[in-house]
């Protein structure tokens, strides 16, 4: 029997390095900012992108965001609008849109933090710079 010569966890470690500190609002915003790129990667067979997106969608659902917070995430990160464009479309001031996104990121980060403390696949890490 020969030994496996490829590093089976290299891709997983690379993603953990790309998206550190998902238990922080800054980490969540970074991950949300890659939403569309991850969506494209899942269609090229990137299993880790599928896992990240599935976990992110589960975390968003578990965070119990308000309808307005969910709309803010959808407009800015899924539809790839600027905060100004999203605010105009939602009929609010840019500062309101920014607050909604901040609050949503905090709530989602709390879900990842819970998962980290309860051994559900994520580790608690230091906050990343915004």
N, CA, C and O atoms as a printed pandas DataFrame, in Angstrom:
     atom_number atom_name residue_name chain_id  residue_number  x_coord  y_coord  z_coord
0              1         N          UNK        A               1    0.838   -1.186    0.000
1              2        CA          UNK        A               1    0.000    0.000    0.000
2              3         C          UNK        A               1    0.884    1.250    0.000
3              4         O          UNK        A               1    1.827    1.353    0.784
4              5         N          UNK        A               2    0.580    2.162   -0.854
5              6        CA          UNK        A               2    1.324    3.412   -0.904
6              7         C          UNK        A               2    0.620    4.495   -0.115
7              8         O          UNK        A               2   -0.558    4.372    0.221
8              9         N          UNK        A               3    1.337    5.536    0.171
9             10        CA          UNK        A               3    0.777    6.669    0.910
10            11         C          UNK        A               3    0.193    7.687   -0.071
11            12         O          UNK        A               3    0.664    7.820   -1.201
12            13         N          UNK        A               4   -0.812    8.381    0.366
13            14        CA          UNK        A               4   -1.408    9.439   -0.448
14            15         C          UNK        A               4   -0.434   10.598   -0.515
15            16         O          UNK        A               4    0.046   11.077    0.513
16            17         N          UNK        A               5   -0.142   11.050   -1.727
17            18        CA          UNK        A               5    0.840   12.117   -1.888
18            19         C          UNK        A               5    0.220   13.486   -2.037
19            20         O          UNK        A               5    0.941   14.484   -2.056
20            21         N          UNK        A               6   -1.091   13.568   -2.144
21            22        CA          UNK        A               6   -1.714   14.883   -2.251
22            23         C          UNK        A               6   -2.274   15.282   -0.885
23            24         O          UNK        A               6   -2.705   14.440   -0.098
24            25         N          UNK        A               7   -2.253   16.563   -0.637
25            26        CA          UNK        A               7   -2.765   17.109    0.623
26            27         C          UNK        A               7   -4.274   17.273    0.484
27            28         O          UNK        A               7   -4.748   18.186   -0.192
28            29         N          UNK        A               8   -5.013   16.395    1.118
29            30        CA          UNK        A               8   -6.461   16.387    0.977
30            31         C          UNK        A               8   -7.139   17.546    1.681
31            32         O          UNK        A               8   -8.299   17.843    1.393
32            33         N          UNK        A               9   -6.450   18.203    2.594
33            34        CA          UNK        A               9   -7.064   19.315    3.324
34            35         C          UNK        A               9   -6.543   20.677    2.868
35            36         O          UNK        A               9   -6.885   21.698    3.465
36            37         N          UNK        A              10   -5.732   20.706    1.833
37            38        CA          UNK        A              10   -5.135   21.965    1.375
38            39         C          UNK        A              10   -6.198   22.977    0.954
39            40         O          UNK        A              10   -6.114   24.151    1.316
40            41         N          UNK        A              11   -7.186   22.533    0.199
41            42        CA          UNK        A              11   -8.236   23.435   -0.280
42            43         C          UNK        A              11   -9.038   24.003    0.894
43            44         O          UNK        A              11   -9.357   25.191    0.917
44            45         N          UNK        A              12   -9.361   23.143    1.869
45            46        CA          UNK        A              12  -10.109   23.594    3.046
46            47         C          UNK        A              12   -9.305   24.629    3.832
47            48         O          UNK        A              12   -9.850   25.643    4.268
48            49         N          UNK        A              13   -8.006   24.370    4.013
49            50        CA          UNK        A              13   -7.160   25.334    4.730
50            51         C          UNK        A              13   -7.057   26.650    3.972
51            52         O          UNK        A              13   -7.054   27.719    4.581
52            53         N          UNK        A              14   -6.972   26.581    2.653
53            54        CA          UNK        A              14   -6.882   27.794    1.834
54            55         C          UNK        A              14   -8.137   28.640    1.999
55            56         O          UNK        A              14   -8.050   29.864    2.091
56            57         N          UNK        A              15   -9.304   28.001    2.037
57            58        CA          UNK        A              15  -10.544   28.750    2.225
58            59         C          UNK        A              15  -10.624   29.354    3.618
59            60         O          UNK        A              15  -11.106   30.476    3.778
60            61         N          UNK        A              16  -10.154   28.619    4.636
61            62        CA          UNK        A              16  -10.143   29.175    5.996
62            63         C          UNK        A              16   -9.255   30.407    6.071
63            64         O          UNK        A              16   -9.555   31.355    6.798
64            65         N          UNK        A              17   -8.156   30.389    5.315
65            66        CA          UNK        A              17   -7.269   31.551    5.286
66            67         C          UNK        A              17   -7.905   32.700    4.512
67            68         O          UNK        A              17   -7.687   33.866    4.843
68            69         N          UNK        A              18   -8.685   32.383    3.487
69            70        CA          UNK        A              18   -9.337   33.419    2.685
70            71         C          UNK        A              18  -10.476   34.092    3.432
71            72         O          UNK        A              18  -10.739   35.278    3.233
72            73         N          UNK        A              19  -11.155   33.339    4.292
73            74        CA          UNK        A              19  -12.315   33.856    5.019
74            75         C          UNK        A              19  -12.138   33.629    6.520
75            76         O          UNK        A              19  -12.869   32.846    7.127
76            77         N          UNK        A              20  -11.162   34.322    7.114
77            78        CA          UNK        A              20  -10.959   34.148    8.551
78            79         C          UNK        A              20  -12.018   34.900    9.343
79            80         O          UNK        A              20  -12.673   35.811    8.835
80            81         N          UNK        A              21  -12.163   34.513   10.553
81            82        CA          UNK        A              21  -12.987   35.255   11.510
82            83         C          UNK        A              21  -14.419   35.478   11.046
83            84         O          UNK        A              21  -14.904   36.609   11.030
84            85         N          UNK        A              22  -15.090   34.405   10.670
85            86        CA          UNK        A              22  -16.488   34.539   10.279
86            87         C          UNK        A              22  -17.378   34.825   11.472
87            88         O          UNK        A              22  -18.583   35.022   11.320
88            89         N          UNK        A              23  -16.793   34.849   12.651
89            90        CA          UNK        A              23  -17.537   35.210   13.856
90            91         C          UNK        A              23  -17.487   36.710   14.118
91            92         O          UNK        A              23  -17.844   37.165   15.205
92            93         N          UNK        A              24  -17.044   37.479   13.126
93            94        CA          UNK        A              24  -16.998   38.933   13.252
94            95         C          UNK        A              24  -17.763   39.573   12.092
95            96         O          UNK        A              24  -17.819   39.000   11.004
96            97         N          UNK        A              25  -18.349   40.743   12.307
97            98        CA          UNK        A              25  -19.035   41.423   11.207
98            99         C          UNK        A              25  -18.119   41.677   10.005
99           100         O          UNK        A              25  -18.555   41.558    8.860
100          101         N          UNK        A              26  -16.855   42.026   10.258
101          102        CA          UNK        A              26  -15.922   42.274    9.156
102          103         C          UNK        A              26  -15.683   41.005    8.343
103          104         O          UNK        A              26  -15.603   41.062    7.116
104          105         N          UNK        A              27  -15.570   39.866    9.016
105          106        CA          UNK        A              27  -15.395   38.598    8.314
106          107         C          UNK        A              27  -16.609   38.233    7.484
107          108         O          UNK        A              27  -16.478   37.723    6.372
108          109         N          UNK        A              28  -17.791   38.493    8.025
109          110        CA          UNK        A              28  -19.028   38.220    7.293
110          111         C          UNK        A              28  -19.121   39.121    6.068
111          112         O          UNK        A              28  -19.484   38.657    4.987
112          113         N          UNK        A              29  -18.802   40.391    6.223
113          114        CA          UNK        A              29  -18.863   41.303    5.073
114          115         C          UNK        A              29  -17.892   40.879    3.978
115          116         O          UNK        A              29  -18.192   40.996    2.790
116          117         N          UNK        A              30  -16.733   40.390    4.385
117          118        CA          UNK        A              30  -15.762   39.917    3.403
118          119         C          UNK        A              30  -16.330   38.719    2.640
119          120         O          UNK        A              30  -16.215   38.643    1.417
120          121         N          UNK        A              31  -16.942   37.785    3.370
121          122        CA          UNK        A              31  -17.542   36.619    2.724
122          123         C          UNK        A              31  -18.710   37.031    1.831
123          124         O          UNK        A              31  -18.831   36.547    0.705
124          125         N          UNK        A              32  -19.559   37.911    2.321
125          126        CA          UNK        A              32  -20.683   38.393    1.510
126          127         C          UNK        A              32  -20.190   39.084    0.240
127          128         O          UNK        A              32  -20.810   38.970   -0.817
128          129         N          UNK        A              33  -19.081   39.795    0.352
129          130        CA          UNK        A              33  -18.511   40.484   -0.805
130          131         C          UNK        A              33  -18.065   39.526   -1.903
131          132         O          UNK        A              33  -17.926   39.924   -3.059
132          133         N          UNK        A              34  -17.844   38.271   -1.543
133          134        CA          UNK        A              34  -17.432   37.255   -2.512
134          135         C          UNK        A              34  -18.598   36.375   -2.972
135          136         O          UNK        A              34  -18.394   35.376   -3.663
136          137         N          UNK        A              35  -19.811   36.750   -2.588
137          138        CA          UNK        A              35  -21.004   35.937   -2.875
138          139         C          UNK        A              35  -21.066   35.511   -4.338
139          140         O          UNK        A              35  -21.201   34.324   -4.636
140          141         N          UNK        A              36  -20.967   36.470   -5.246
141          142        CA          UNK        A              36  -21.098   36.159   -6.676
142          143         C          UNK        A              36  -19.937   35.316   -7.189
143          144         O          UNK        A              36  -20.143   34.422   -8.010
144          145         N          UNK        A              37  -18.723   35.582   -6.720
145          146        CA          UNK        A              37  -17.570   34.777   -7.137
146          147         C          UNK        A              37  -17.712   33.344   -6.636
147          148         O          UNK        A              37  -17.393   32.400   -7.359
148          149         N          UNK        A              38  -18.185   33.175   -5.408
149          150        CA          UNK        A              38  -18.402   31.830   -4.874
150          151         C          UNK        A              38  -19.496   31.101   -5.641
151          152         O          UNK        A              38  -19.408   29.895   -5.874
152          153         N          UNK        A              39  -20.520   31.841   -6.028
153          154        CA          UNK        A              39  -21.604   31.246   -6.806
154          155         C          UNK        A              39  -21.066   30.708   -8.128
155          156         O          UNK        A              39  -21.438   29.613   -8.548
156          157         N          UNK        A              40  -20.204   31.463   -8.778
157          158        CA          UNK        A              40  -19.604   30.994  -10.034
158          159         C          UNK        A              40  -18.703   29.787   -9.797
159          160         O          UNK        A              40  -18.705   28.839  -10.582
160          161         N          UNK        A              41  -17.932   29.826   -8.712
161          162        CA          UNK        A              41  -17.012   28.719   -8.414
162          163         C          UNK        A              41  -17.756   27.418   -8.143
163          164         O          UNK        A              41  -17.249   26.341   -8.456
164          165         N          UNK        A              42  -18.941   27.502   -7.571
165          166        CA          UNK        A              42  -19.674   26.261   -7.286
166          167         C          UNK        A              42  -20.041   25.533   -8.579
167          168         O          UNK        A              42  -20.158   24.308   -8.593
168          169         N          UNK        A              43  -20.221   26.285   -9.656
169          170        CA          UNK        A              43  -20.582   25.665  -10.928
170          171         C          UNK        A              43  -19.390   25.096  -11.671
171          172         O          UNK        A              43  -19.558   24.459  -12.711
172          173         N          UNK        A              44  -18.189   25.315  -11.157
173          174        CA          UNK        A              44  -16.995   24.711  -11.747
174          175         C          UNK        A              44  -16.557   23.494  -10.946
175          176         O          UNK        A              44  -15.474   22.952  -11.167
176          177         N          UNK        A              45  -17.406   23.066  -10.014
177          178        CA          UNK        A              45  -17.089   21.874   -9.238
178          179         C          UNK        A              45  -16.343   22.156   -7.947
179          180         O          UNK        A              45  -15.800   21.234   -7.338
180          181         N          UNK        A              46  -16.305   23.397   -7.521
181          182        CA          UNK        A              46  -15.599   23.753   -6.281
182          183         C          UNK        A              46  -16.512   23.435   -5.094
183          184         O          UNK        A              46  -17.371   24.232   -4.718
184          185         N          UNK        A              47  -16.305   22.270   -4.524
185          186        CA          UNK        A              47  -17.139   21.803   -3.424
186          187         C          UNK        A              47  -17.067   22.736   -2.217
187          188         O          UNK        A              47  -18.079   22.965   -1.553
188          189         N          UNK        A              48  -15.895   23.270   -1.928
189          190        CA          UNK        A              48  -15.748   24.160   -0.766
190          191         C          UNK        A              48  -16.563   25.443   -0.939
191          192         O          UNK        A              48  -17.073   25.987    0.040
192          193         N          UNK        A              49  -16.687   25.926   -2.166
193          194        CA          UNK        A              49  -17.529   27.097   -2.414
194          195         C          UNK        A              49  -18.988   26.760   -2.130
195          196         O          UNK        A              49  -19.730   27.577   -1.584
196          197         N          UNK        A              50  -19.388   25.555   -2.505
197          198        CA          UNK        A              50  -20.756   25.099   -2.222
198          199         C          UNK        A              50  -20.989   25.072   -0.717
199          200         O          UNK        A              50  -22.020   25.536   -0.230
200          201         N          UNK        A              51  -20.021   24.522    0.015
201          202        CA          UNK        A              51  -20.143   24.441    1.479
202          203         C          UNK        A              51  -20.227   25.836    2.094
203          204         O          UNK        A              51  -21.064   26.084    2.962
204          205         N          UNK        A              52  -19.363   26.747    1.646
205          206        CA          UNK        A              52  -19.383   28.112    2.181
206          207         C          UNK        A              52  -20.723   28.795    1.925
207          208         O          UNK        A              52  -21.280   29.432    2.819
208          209         N          UNK        A              53  -21.235   28.663    0.711
209          210        CA          UNK        A              53  -22.513   29.290    0.377
210          211         C          UNK        A              53  -23.671   28.664    1.142
211          212         O          UNK        A              53  -24.561   29.371    1.615
212          213         N          UNK        A              54  -23.660   27.356    1.263
213          214        CA          UNK        A              54  -24.717   26.674    2.011
214          215         C          UNK        A              54  -24.697   27.110    3.464
215          216         O          UNK        A              54  -25.741   27.414    4.041
216          217         N          UNK        A              55  -23.501   27.142    4.062
217          218        CA          UNK        A              55  -23.388   27.578    5.452
218          219         C          UNK        A              55  -23.798   29.039    5.608
219          220         O          UNK        A              55  -24.459   29.401    6.581
220          221         N          UNK        A              56  -23.406   29.874    4.652
221          222        CA          UNK        A              56  -23.766   31.286    4.725
222          223         C          UNK        A              56  -25.292   31.448    4.659
223          224         O          UNK        A              56  -25.871   32.197    5.446
224          225         N          UNK        A              57  -25.924   30.763    3.743
225          226        CA          UNK        A              57  -27.384   30.858    3.629
226          227         C          UNK        A              57  -28.070   30.324    4.887
227          228         O          UNK        A              57  -29.079   30.875    5.327
228          229         N          UNK        A              58  -27.522   29.252    5.466
229          230        CA          UNK        A              58  -28.068   28.708    6.708
230          231         C          UNK        A              58  -27.890   29.704    7.846
231          232         O          UNK        A              58  -28.795   29.899    8.657
232          233         N          UNK        A              59  -26.716   30.334    7.901
233          234        CA          UNK        A              59  -26.451   31.323    8.950
234          235         C          UNK        A              59  -27.358   32.540    8.808
235          236         O          UNK        A              59  -27.849   33.067    9.807
236          237         N          UNK        A              60  -27.581   32.984    7.591
237          238        CA          UNK        A              60  -28.473   34.126    7.359
238          239         C          UNK        A              60  -29.883   33.783    7.829
239          240         O          UNK        A              60  -30.549   34.598    8.468
240          241         N          UNK        A              61  -30.325   32.585    7.511
241          242        CA          UNK        A              61  -31.659   32.163    7.950
242          243         C          UNK        A              61  -31.727   32.055    9.480
243          244         O          UNK        A              61  -32.705   32.481   10.094
244          245         N          UNK        A              62  -30.689   31.486   10.085
245          246        CA          UNK        A              62  -30.665   31.311   11.539
246          247         C          UNK        A              62  -30.545   32.637   12.289
247          248         O          UNK        A              62  -30.932   32.739   13.453
248          249         N          UNK        A              63  -30.002   33.657   11.607
249          250        CA          UNK        A              63  -29.810   34.963   12.241
250          251         C          UNK        A              63  -31.127   35.705   12.445
251          252         O          UNK        A              63  -31.183   36.699   13.170
252          253         N          UNK        A              64  -32.178   35.220   11.807
253          254        CA          UNK        A              64  -33.505   35.838   11.937
254          255         C          UNK        A              64  -33.462   37.341   11.609
255          256         O          UNK        A              64  -33.896   38.186   12.392
256          257         N          UNK        A              65  -32.930   37.630   10.441
257          258        CA          UNK        A              65  -32.858   39.010    9.981
258          259         C          UNK        A              65  -34.255   39.545    9.708
259          260         O          UNK        A              65  -35.174   38.793    9.383
260          261         N          UNK        A              66  -34.394   40.846    9.846
261          262        CA          UNK        A              66  -35.661   41.460    9.464
262          263         C          UNK        A              66  -35.754   41.431    7.938
263          264         O          UNK        A              66  -34.759   41.202    7.250
264          265         N          UNK        A              67  -36.942   41.661    7.427
265          266        CA          UNK        A              67  -37.136   41.701    5.980
266          267         C          UNK        A              67  -36.251   42.783    5.356
267          268         O          UNK        A              67  -35.701   42.585    4.273
268          269         N          UNK        A              68  -36.115   43.905    6.023
269          270        CA          UNK        A              68  -35.308   45.013    5.492
270          271         C          UNK        A              68  -33.817   44.679    5.505
271          272         O          UNK        A              68  -33.091   45.062    4.588
272          273         N          UNK        A              69  -33.360   43.973    6.530
273          274        CA          UNK        A              69  -31.956   43.569    6.573
274          275         C          UNK        A              69  -31.663   42.542    5.475
275          276         O          UNK        A              69  -30.623   42.602    4.820
276          277         N          UNK        A              70  -32.587   41.606    5.284
277          278        CA          UNK        A              70  -32.423   40.617    4.211
278          279         C          UNK        A              70  -32.405   41.296    2.847
279          280         O          UNK        A              70  -31.624   40.932    1.967
280          281         N          UNK        A              71  -33.284   42.296    2.684
281          282        CA          UNK        A              71  -33.322   43.036    1.430
282          283         C          UNK        A              71  -31.994   43.763    1.204
283          284         O          UNK        A              71  -31.493   43.801    0.080
284          285         N          UNK        A              72  -31.431   44.330    2.245
285          286        CA          UNK        A              72  -30.156   45.041    2.118
286          287         C          UNK        A              72  -29.053   44.092    1.652
287          288         O          UNK        A              72  -28.264   44.442    0.774
288          289         N          UNK        A              73  -28.993   42.905    2.229
289          290        CA          UNK        A              73  -27.991   41.919    1.807
290          291         C          UNK        A              73  -28.233   41.516    0.355
291          292         O          UNK        A              73  -27.295   41.436   -0.438
292          293         N          UNK        A              74  -29.486   41.267    0.014
293          294        CA          UNK        A              74  -29.804   40.857   -1.348
294          295         C          UNK        A              74  -29.395   41.919   -2.366
295          296         O          UNK        A              74  -28.795   41.606   -3.395
296          297         N          UNK        A              75  -29.723   43.175   -2.072
297          298        CA          UNK        A              75  -29.423   44.248   -3.019
298          299         C          UNK        A              75  -27.930   44.513   -3.156
299          300         O          UNK        A              75  -27.421   44.656   -4.268
300          301         N          UNK        A              76  -27.228   44.577   -2.027
301          302        CA          UNK        A              76  -25.812   44.955   -2.070
302          303         C          UNK        A              76  -24.916   43.794   -2.466
303          304         O          UNK        A              76  -23.997   43.967   -3.266
304          305         N          UNK        A              77  -25.170   42.612   -1.917
305          306        CA          UNK        A              77  -24.242   41.508   -2.152
306          307         C          UNK        A              77  -24.679   40.555   -3.262
307          308         O          UNK        A              77  -23.835   40.101   -4.035
308          309         N          UNK        A              78  -25.952   40.242   -3.365
309          310        CA          UNK        A              78  -26.399   39.343   -4.438
310          311         C          UNK        A              78  -26.588   40.102   -5.747
311          312         O          UNK        A              78  -26.115   39.658   -6.793
312          313         N          UNK        A              79  -27.278   41.246   -5.700
313          314        CA          UNK        A              79  -27.520   42.030   -6.915
314          315         C          UNK        A              79  -26.326   42.908   -7.260
315          316         O          UNK        A              79  -26.294   43.521   -8.326
316          317         N          UNK        A              80  -25.343   42.972   -6.362
317          318        CA          UNK        A              80  -24.087   43.699   -6.594
318          319         C          UNK        A              80  -24.291   45.192   -6.844
319          320         O          UNK        A              80  -23.596   45.790   -7.665
320          321         N          UNK        A              81  -25.252   45.792   -6.129
321          322        CA          UNK        A              81  -25.454   47.234   -6.206
322          323         C          UNK        A              81  -24.567   47.926   -5.174
323          324         O          UNK        A              81  -24.181   47.321   -4.173
324          325         N          UNK        A              82  -24.248   49.186   -5.418
325          326        CA          UNK        A              82  -23.561   49.958   -4.387
326          327         C          UNK        A              82  -24.568   50.249   -3.273
327          328         O          UNK        A              82  -25.775   50.100   -3.465
328          329         N          UNK        A              83  -24.072   50.657   -2.129
329          330        CA          UNK        A              83  -24.987   51.000   -1.044
330          331         C          UNK        A              83  -25.895   52.158   -1.448
331          332         O          UNK        A              83  -27.070   52.183   -1.082
332          333         N          UNK        A              84  -25.361   53.102   -2.190
333          334        CA          UNK        A              84  -26.167   54.231   -2.656
334          335         C          UNK        A              84  -27.286   53.767   -3.587
335          336         O          UNK        A              84  -28.431   54.199   -3.452
336          337         N          UNK        A              85  -26.951   52.886   -4.533
337          338        CA          UNK        A              85  -27.960   52.368   -5.455
338          339         C          UNK        A              85  -29.012   51.550   -4.714
339          340         O          UNK        A              85  -30.207   51.665   -4.985
340          341         N          UNK        A              86  -28.550   50.721   -3.773
341          342        CA          UNK        A              86  -29.472   49.894   -2.991
342          343         C          UNK        A              86  -30.387   50.764   -2.139
343          344         O          UNK        A              86  -31.582   50.489   -2.023
344          345         N          UNK        A              87  -29.828   51.812   -1.546
345          346        CA          UNK        A              87  -30.630   52.719   -0.727
346          347         C          UNK        A              87  -31.689   53.420   -1.578
347          348         O          UNK        A              87  -32.841   53.554   -1.165
348          349         N          UNK        A              88  -31.290   53.858   -2.753
349          350        CA          UNK        A              88  -32.233   54.522   -3.660
350          351         C          UNK        A              88  -33.361   53.555   -4.049
351          352         O          UNK        A              88  -34.530   53.937   -4.063
352          353         N          UNK        A              89  -33.009   52.314   -4.362
353          354        CA          UNK        A              89  -34.011   51.325   -4.749
354          355         C          UNK        A              89  -34.949   50.991   -3.574
355          356         O          UNK        A              89  -36.139   50.752   -3.774
356          357         N          UNK        A              90  -34.400   50.978   -2.354
357          358        CA          UNK        A              90  -35.220   50.671   -1.175
358          359         C          UNK        A              90  -35.965   51.898   -0.664
359          360         O          UNK        A              90  -36.827   51.784    0.207
360          361         N          UNK        A              91  -35.638   53.068   -1.200
361          362        CA          UNK        A              91  -36.310   54.299   -0.800
362          363         C          UNK        A              91  -35.873   54.820    0.555
363          364         O          UNK        A              91  -36.663   55.418    1.285
364          365         N          UNK        A              92  -34.585   54.586    0.893
365          366        CA          UNK        A              92  -34.051   55.058    2.175
366          367         C          UNK        A              92  -32.736   55.798    1.942
367          368         O          UNK        A              92  -32.173   55.771    0.848
368          369         N          UNK        A              93  -32.270   56.452    2.986
369          370        CA          UNK        A              93  -30.989   57.136    2.941
370          371         C          UNK        A              93  -29.851   56.103    2.969
371          372         O          UNK        A              93  -30.022   55.004    3.495
372          373         N          UNK        A              94  -28.702   56.459    2.405
373          374        CA          UNK        A              94  -27.545   55.559    2.397
374          375         C          UNK        A              94  -27.138   55.157    3.804
375          376         O          UNK        A              94  -26.715   54.021    4.019
376          377         N          UNK        A              95  -27.256   56.068    4.769
377          378        CA          UNK        A              95  -26.873   55.736    6.146
378          379         C          UNK        A              95  -27.782   54.658    6.737
379          380         O          UNK        A              95  -27.336   53.833    7.535
380          381         N          UNK        A              96  -29.052   54.669    6.344
381          382        CA          UNK        A              96  -29.991   53.635    6.792
382          383         C          UNK        A              96  -29.590   52.283    6.199
383          384         O          UNK        A              96  -29.593   51.268    6.896
384          385         N          UNK        A              97  -29.249   52.278    4.920
385          386        CA          UNK        A              97  -28.819   51.046    4.257
386          387         C          UNK        A              97  -27.551   50.515    4.926
387          388         O          UNK        A              97  -27.424   49.312    5.156
388          389         N          UNK        A              98  -26.635   51.394    5.231
389          390        CA          UNK        A              98  -25.394   50.997    5.888
390          391         C          UNK        A              98  -25.662   50.382    7.261
391          392         O          UNK        A              98  -25.055   49.375    7.624
392          393         N          UNK        A              99  -26.567   50.988    8.017
393          394        CA          UNK        A              99  -26.928   50.445    9.341
394          395         C          UNK        A              99  -27.575   49.071    9.221
395          396         O          UNK        A              99  -27.296   48.176   10.019
396          397         N          UNK        A             100  -28.424   48.908    8.239
397          398        CA          UNK        A             100  -29.069   47.609    8.028
398          399         C          UNK        A             100  -28.035   46.529    7.716
399          400         O          UNK        A             100  -28.115   45.412    8.227
400          401         N          UNK        A             101  -27.068   46.876    6.874
401          402        CA          UNK        A             101  -26.015   45.914    6.531
402          403         C          UNK        A             101  -25.144   45.601    7.739
403          404         O          UNK        A             101  -24.787   44.444    7.962
404          405         N          UNK        A             102  -24.800   46.620    8.520
405          406        CA          UNK        A             102  -23.986   46.406    9.724
406          407         C          UNK        A             102  -24.701   45.496   10.714
407          408         O          UNK        A             102  -24.106   44.563   11.253
408          409         N          UNK        A             103  -25.970   45.770   10.946
409          410        CA          UNK        A             103  -26.746   44.964   11.893
410          411         C          UNK        A             103  -26.892   43.531   11.386
411          412         O          UNK        A             103  -26.775   42.581   12.160
412          413         N          UNK        A             104  -27.144   43.379   10.097
413          414        CA          UNK        A             104  -27.265   42.043    9.517
414          415         C          UNK        A             104  -25.953   41.269    9.672
415          416         O          UNK        A             104  -25.965   40.096   10.042
416          417         N          UNK        A             105  -24.829   41.921    9.391
417          418        CA          UNK        A             105  -23.528   41.259    9.517
418          419         C          UNK        A             105  -23.259   40.859   10.971
419          420         O          UNK        A             105  -22.703   39.791   11.228
420          421         N          UNK        A             106  -23.650   41.707   11.910
421          422        CA          UNK        A             106  -23.479   41.370   13.332
422          423         C          UNK        A             106  -24.291   40.139   13.700
423          424         O          UNK        A             106  -23.796   39.252   14.396
424          425         N          UNK        A             107  -25.540   40.079   13.236
425          426        CA          UNK        A             107  -26.405   38.940   13.552
426          427         C          UNK        A             107  -25.876   37.646   12.937
427          428         O          UNK        A             107  -25.891   36.601   13.588
428          429         N          UNK        A             108  -25.418   37.706   11.708
429          430        CA          UNK        A             108  -24.887   36.517   11.044
430          431         C          UNK        A             108  -23.590   36.074   11.725
431          432         O          UNK        A             108  -23.359   34.878   11.901
432          433         N          UNK        A             109  -22.755   37.021   12.103
433          434        CA          UNK        A             109  -21.510   36.697   12.808
434          435         C          UNK        A             109  -21.803   35.988   14.133
435          436         O          UNK        A             109  -21.060   35.095   14.539
436          437         N          UNK        A             110  -22.875   36.384   14.796
437          438        CA          UNK        A             110  -23.252   35.727   16.053
438          439         C          UNK        A             110  -23.584   34.256   15.820
439          440         O          UNK        A             110  -23.300   33.419   16.677
440          441         N          UNK        A             111  -24.177   33.932   14.685
441          442        CA          UNK        A             111  -24.485   32.535   14.359
442          443         C          UNK        A             111  -23.184   31.753   14.180
443          444         O          UNK        A             111  -23.035   30.660   14.727
444          445         N          UNK        A             112  -22.239   32.312   13.413
445          446        CA          UNK        A             112  -20.955   31.638   13.224
446          447         C          UNK        A             112  -20.218   31.505   14.553
447          448         O          UNK        A             112  -19.563   30.491   14.798
448          449         N          UNK        A             113  -20.316   32.509   15.407
449          450        CA          UNK        A             113  -19.669   32.421   16.719
450          451         C          UNK        A             113  -20.287   31.280   17.530
451          452         O          UNK        A             113  -19.573   30.506   18.168
452          453         N          UNK        A             114  -21.595   31.184   17.501
453          454        CA          UNK        A             114  -22.279   30.080   18.188
454          455         C          UNK        A             114  -21.770   28.741   17.656
455          456         O          UNK        A             114  -21.447   27.836   18.426
456          457         N          UNK        A             115  -21.703   28.627   16.325
457          458        CA          UNK        A             115  -21.207   27.390   15.721
458          459         C          UNK        A             115  -19.776   27.101   16.180
459          460         O          UNK        A             115  -19.424   25.956   16.461
460          461         N          UNK        A             116  -18.964   28.144   16.251
461          462        CA          UNK        A             116  -17.577   27.965   16.678
462          463         C          UNK        A             116  -17.468   27.463   18.100
463          464         O          UNK        A             116  -16.670   26.568   18.378
464          465         N          UNK        A             117  -18.246   28.013   18.998
465          466        CA          UNK        A             117  -18.209   27.606   20.403
466          467         C          UNK        A             117  -18.804   26.221   20.614
467          468         O          UNK        A             117  -18.499   25.558   21.605
468          469         N          UNK        A             118  -19.638   25.788   19.703
469          470        CA          UNK        A             118  -20.297   24.489   19.847
470          471         C          UNK        A             118  -19.741   23.424   18.901
471          472         O          UNK        A             118  -20.383   22.401   18.662
472          473         N          UNK        A             119  -18.550   23.669   18.368
473          474        CA          UNK        A             119  -17.860   22.677   17.548
474          475         C          UNK        A             119  -18.579   22.286   16.277
475          476         O          UNK        A             119  -18.563   21.121   15.880
476          477         N          UNK        A             120  -19.206   23.245   15.643
477          478        CA          UNK        A             120  -19.963   22.938   14.430
478          479         C          UNK        A             120  -19.224   23.362   13.162
479          480         O          UNK        A             120  -19.836   23.845   12.210
480          481         N          UNK        A             121  -17.909   23.178   13.157
481          482        CA          UNK        A             121  -17.146   23.364   11.933
482          483         C          UNK        A             121  -16.431   24.689   11.768
483          484         O          UNK        A             121  -15.703   24.873   10.793
484          485         N          UNK        A             122  -16.617   25.611   12.687
485          486        CA          UNK        A             122  -15.948   26.900   12.568
486          487         C          UNK        A             122  -15.202   27.192   13.848
487          488         O          UNK        A             122  -15.660   26.858   14.941
488          489         N          UNK        A             123  -14.044   27.819   13.703
489          490        CA          UNK        A             123  -13.268   28.180   14.874
490          491         C          UNK        A             123  -13.408   29.671   15.140
491          492         O          UNK        A             123  -13.658   30.461   14.230
492          493         N          UNK        A             124  -13.244   30.036   16.392
493          494        CA          UNK        A             124  -13.314   31.437   16.789
494          495         C          UNK        A             124  -11.932   32.036   16.557
495          496         O          UNK        A             124  -10.929   31.537   17.067
496          497         N          UNK        A             125  -11.899   33.122   15.770
497          498        CA          UNK        A             125  -10.627   33.750   15.449
498          499         C          UNK        A             125  -10.696   35.232   15.750
499          500         O          UNK        A             125  -11.768   35.794   15.975
500          501         N          UNK        A             126   -9.526   35.853   15.748
501          502        CA          UNK        A             126   -9.435   37.288   15.986
502          503         C          UNK        A             126  -10.117   38.059   14.879
503          504         O          UNK        A             126  -10.250   37.576   13.755
504          505         N          UNK        A             127  -10.546   39.258   15.209
505          506        CA          UNK        A             127  -11.238   40.109   14.232
506          507         C          UNK        A             127  -10.303   40.537   13.122
507          508         O          UNK        A             127   -9.131   40.831   13.360
508          509         N          UNK        A             128  -10.830   40.571   11.898
509          510        CA          UNK        A             128  -10.053   41.031   10.763
510          511         C          UNK        A             128  -10.235   42.532   10.590
511          512         O          UNK        A             128  -11.260   43.091   10.981
512          513         N          UNK        A             129   -9.245   43.170   10.008
513          514        CA          UNK        A             129   -9.325   44.622    9.777
514          515         C          UNK        A             129  -10.339   44.891    8.677
515          516         O          UNK        A             129  -10.435   44.137    7.709
516          517         N          UNK        A             130  -11.091   45.966    8.833
517          518        CA          UNK        A             130  -12.100   46.310    7.816
518          519         C          UNK        A             130  -11.498   47.092    6.692
519          520         O          UNK        A             130  -12.201   47.465    5.752
